[in-house]
Amino acid sequence: MLKETKLYSILFNKCPRCHEGDFFETSNAYNLKKFDKMYKKCPHCGEDFEPEPGFYFGAMYISYALYVALIITSFVGYVIILDGDEITLLYFLVPTLILVMPLFFRLGRRVWINLFVKFKKEKTALGFSKGQ
C-alpha cells in the first residue's frame, strides 16, 4: 500500500526511483563510522545519488526544519501545556537534539532527493510493469 510513494522511499531508506535499492550503505543511523555513507548509485537501478556537487546543501534546510519542529513541539508541550520550567526543558532537549542528529541528517537527505527524483515502475521484457 505504501510502496510506490515518496513516503516509502523516505521512511525505509530506499532509492527514490525504484524503491528497491538502499540509499545509505547501512540501515543503522547510529553506526557513527558509517551513518553518513551513501551509495554513489542505486545498487538496483543505477540511479545517481550524487547528481551534482553540492546537491545536498538543500538537505540542510530540511534537517533544520526538523530540528525547529522538535524544539517548538517540545516547548509547547512541556512549558506551555504542562507548565514546566524552561531550564529543565533545556536539560532534556540538548541531549535529545544531539541524539537525533544522525536521524535528521539521513531524513533530510532522503526528503531532498525525493523532491527531484520520480518513482518509475520497472518494465518487464514484454512491456508490462512488475506486479501486474
C-alpha positions as a Markdown table, in Angstrom:
| # | Residue | x | y | z |
|---|---|---|---|---|
| 1 | Met | 0.0 | 0.0 | 0.0 |
| 2 | Leu | 2.7 | 2.4 | 1.0 |
| 3 | Lys | 5.1 | 1.2 | -1.7 |
| 4 | Glu | 5.5 | 3.3 | -4.8 |
| 5 | Thr | 5.1 | 6.5 | -2.8 |
| 6 | Lys | 7.7 | 9.0 | -1.8 |
| 7 | Leu | 6.9 | 8.4 | 1.8 |
| 8 | Tyr | 8.0 | 4.7 | 1.4 |
| 9 | Ser | 11.4 | 5.8 | 0.0 |
| 10 | Ile | 11.9 | 8.3 | 2.7 |
| 11 | Leu | 10.9 | 6.1 | 5.7 |
| 12 | Phe | 12.5 | 2.8 | 4.5 |
| 13 | Asn | 15.9 | 4.1 | 3.2 |
| 14 | Lys | 15.1 | 3.1 | -0.4 |
| 15 | Cys | 16.1 | 4.5 | -3.8 |
| 16 | Pro | 13.5 | 7.2 | -4.8 |
| 17 | Arg | 13.4 | 5.9 | -8.4 |
| 18 | Cys | 13.0 | 2.1 | -8.0 |
| 19 | His | 12.2 | 1.6 | -4.3 |
| 20 | Glu | 14.3 | -1.5 | -4.3 |
| 21 | Gly | 18.0 | -0.5 | -3.7 |
| 22 | Asp | 19.1 | 1.1 | -0.4 |
| 23 | Phe | 20.0 | 4.8 | -0.2 |
| 24 | Phe | 22.5 | 4.6 | 2.7 |
| 25 | Glu | 25.1 | 1.8 | 3.0 |
| 26 | Thr | 23.8 | 0.8 | 6.4 |
| 27 | Ser | 20.3 | 0.9 | 7.8 |
| 28 | Asn | 21.6 | 1.8 | 11.3 |
| 29 | Ala | 21.8 | 5.5 | 11.7 |
| 30 | Tyr | 23.8 | 5.1 | 14.9 |
| 31 | Asn | 26.7 | 3.3 | 13.3 |
| 32 | Leu | 28.8 | 6.5 | 13.8 |
| 33 | Lys | 31.5 | 5.4 | 11.4 |
| 34 | Lys | 29.1 | 4.9 | 8.5 |
| 35 | Phe | 25.9 | 6.9 | 9.3 |
| 36 | Asp | 26.6 | 9.4 | 6.5 |
| 37 | Lys | 27.9 | 6.9 | 3.9 |
| 38 | Met | 25.6 | 6.7 | 0.9 |
| 39 | Tyr | 25.9 | 4.7 | -2.3 |
| 40 | Lys | 27.0 | 6.7 | -5.2 |
| 41 | Lys | 24.5 | 4.9 | -7.4 |
| 42 | Cys | 21.5 | 2.7 | -6.6 |
| 43 | Pro | 22.6 | -0.9 | -6.4 |
| 44 | His | 19.4 | -2.0 | -8.1 |
| 45 | Cys | 18.6 | 0.5 | -10.9 |
| 46 | Gly | 21.7 | 2.6 | -11.1 |
| 47 | Glu | 20.1 | 6.0 | -10.2 |
| 48 | Asp | 22.8 | 8.5 | -9.5 |
| 49 | Phe | 22.5 | 9.6 | -5.8 |
| 50 | Glu | 25.0 | 12.5 | -6.3 |
| 51 | Pro | 23.7 | 14.3 | -9.4 |
| 52 | Glu | 26.0 | 17.3 | -9.0 |
| 53 | Pro | 28.5 | 18.7 | -6.5 |
| 54 | Gly | 26.7 | 20.4 | -3.6 |
| 55 | Phe | 23.4 | 18.8 | -4.3 |
| 56 | Tyr | 22.7 | 18.1 | -0.7 |
| 57 | Phe | 23.2 | 21.6 | 0.6 |
| 58 | Gly | 19.4 | 21.9 | 0.4 |
| 59 | Ala | 19.0 | 18.9 | 2.7 |
| 60 | Met | 20.4 | 21.1 | 5.5 |
| 61 | Tyr | 17.3 | 23.2 | 5.3 |
| 62 | Ile | 15.1 | 20.1 | 5.6 |
| 63 | Ser | 17.0 | 18.9 | 8.7 |
| 64 | Tyr | 16.9 | 22.4 | 10.1 |
| 65 | Ala | 13.1 | 22.4 | 9.8 |
| 66 | Leu | 13.0 | 19.1 | 11.6 |
| 67 | Tyr | 15.1 | 20.5 | 14.5 |
| 68 | Val | 12.9 | 23.6 | 14.7 |
| 69 | Ala | 9.7 | 21.4 | 14.7 |
| 70 | Leu | 11.1 | 19.3 | 17.5 |
| 71 | Ile | 12.1 | 22.3 | 19.6 |
| 72 | Ile | 8.8 | 24.1 | 19.1 |
| 73 | Thr | 6.7 | 21.0 | 19.9 |
| 74 | Ser | 8.9 | 20.3 | 23.0 |
| 75 | Phe | 8.5 | 23.8 | 24.2 |
| 76 | Val | 4.7 | 23.9 | 23.6 |
| 77 | Gly | 4.2 | 20.5 | 25.2 |
| 78 | Tyr | 6.4 | 21.0 | 28.2 |
| 79 | Val | 6.4 | 24.7 | 29.0 |
| 80 | Ile | 3.0 | 25.8 | 27.8 |
| 81 | Ile | 0.8 | 22.8 | 28.3 |
| 82 | Leu | 2.5 | 21.1 | 31.3 |
| 83 | Asp | 3.6 | 24.4 | 32.8 |
| 84 | Gly | 7.2 | 23.2 | 33.2 |
| 85 | Asp | 10.4 | 25.2 | 33.6 |
| 86 | Glu | 12.4 | 26.3 | 30.5 |
| 87 | Ile | 15.7 | 25.4 | 32.1 |
| 88 | Thr | 14.5 | 21.8 | 32.8 |
| 89 | Leu | 13.4 | 21.6 | 29.2 |
| 90 | Leu | 16.9 | 22.5 | 28.1 |
| 91 | Tyr | 18.5 | 19.8 | 30.2 |
| 92 | Phe | 16.5 | 17.2 | 28.3 |
| 93 | Leu | 16.3 | 18.9 | 24.9 |
| 94 | Val | 20.0 | 19.5 | 24.3 |
| 95 | Pro | 21.0 | 15.8 | 24.7 |
| 96 | Thr | 17.9 | 14.8 | 22.6 |
| 97 | Leu | 19.0 | 17.1 | 19.8 |
| 98 | Ile | 22.4 | 15.5 | 19.8 |
| 99 | Leu | 20.9 | 12.0 | 19.8 |
| 100 | Val | 18.6 | 12.7 | 16.8 |
| 101 | Met | 21.3 | 14.3 | 14.7 |
| 102 | Pro | 22.1 | 11.1 | 12.6 |
| 103 | Leu | 18.4 | 10.5 | 12.1 |
| 104 | Phe | 17.7 | 14.1 | 10.9 |
| 105 | Phe | 20.8 | 14.1 | 8.7 |
| 106 | Arg | 19.6 | 11.0 | 6.9 |
| 107 | Leu | 16.0 | 12.0 | 6.8 |
| 108 | Gly | 16.9 | 15.4 | 5.3 |
| 109 | Arg | 18.9 | 13.8 | 2.5 |
| 110 | Arg | 16.2 | 11.3 | 1.7 |
| 111 | Val | 13.5 | 14.0 | 1.6 |
| 112 | Trp | 15.7 | 16.3 | -0.5 |
| 113 | Ile | 16.4 | 13.7 | -3.2 |
| 114 | Asn | 12.7 | 12.7 | -3.3 |
| 115 | Leu | 11.8 | 16.2 | -4.3 |
| 116 | Phe | 13.7 | 15.8 | -7.5 |
| 117 | Val | 13.6 | 12.1 | -8.5 |
| 118 | Lys | 10.3 | 10.5 | -9.5 |
| 119 | Phe | 9.4 | 6.8 | -9.0 |
| 120 | Lys | 9.4 | 4.7 | -12.1 |
| 121 | Lys | 7.9 | 1.2 | -12.3 |
| 122 | Glu | 10.2 | -1.3 | -13.9 |
| 123 | Lys | 9.1 | -2.8 | -17.2 |
| 124 | Thr | 9.5 | -6.5 | -17.9 |
| 125 | Ala | 10.6 | -7.8 | -21.3 |
| 126 | Leu | 7.0 | -7.8 | -22.6 |
| 127 | Gly | 6.5 | -4.2 | -21.6 |
| 128 | Phe | 4.3 | -4.9 | -18.5 |
| 129 | Ser | 5.0 | -3.2 | -15.2 |
| 130 | Lys | 6.2 | -5.6 | -12.5 |
| 131 | Gly | 3.5 | -6.5 | -10.1 |
| 132 | Gln | 0.7 | -6.8 | -12.7 |
